[in-house]
């Protein structure tokens, strides 16, 4: 099995120019901050073979209509970039702040991916996602399944470095990042193996998921082709929940609701099979509180 990913345009293998195109090869799809910096500056290294552009995946917050407008702006910026011969697009929410709300990473990635497919431009560019949301194996799998050829989880790396310094671990920053990347890679290989897929390149863009808790309108527009058996939230609800979480994150309280009930939480909802834990036992959550509104799971 292989996690090797190819970033960049995908030429027609049966065309007259097959074999003459260049693509970036990475041994695995999880990029460090330094790796992403190299990709952004690669234009000056390889005689202009690769041209990158960063797309801002944030919005001012508010209603579903405002979120829809932000997604349209993001998609048309991607179209204009590809038509301008940009062959590596970096979708980022790093520009998020108190007044800028990150668009959910899966929604932004899938929206751009399918928009370019409908425009007939998807094969002319590669997609790299720079997001603070991705931290668990499933997060990376969803992003890859909807077209991300590489992902930079910058908040996860920042959190690991903070923990390393606070706990005075006898590990270098590079070793801590390498351990995290290795763990995520093993998790992704396990997911791929369960689906009978042996290479990341086959998994990328395959979107072998069922949508749970999303309306058909949202699925048809942004997650086109994904199977959904039940209805769920639309852009209005996604916008409201995303904005509310963002406001809590930048509020005065230090207690941040991590969201979701699909994983065990110290103060989470008790279920029949909930394990008993010592009162002195504590956990530390990741610094990011932005979670996807709906969980995409394979049925």
Helices and strands as residue ranges (DSSP letters): E 5-7, E 24-26, H 33-40, G 42-44, E 52-56, E 58-59, H 64-83, E 88-92, E 101-102, H 105-119, G 122-124, E 126-130, H 137-145, E 150-152, H 154-166, H 173-194, H 200-203, E 210-211, H 216-222, H 235-249, E 296-297
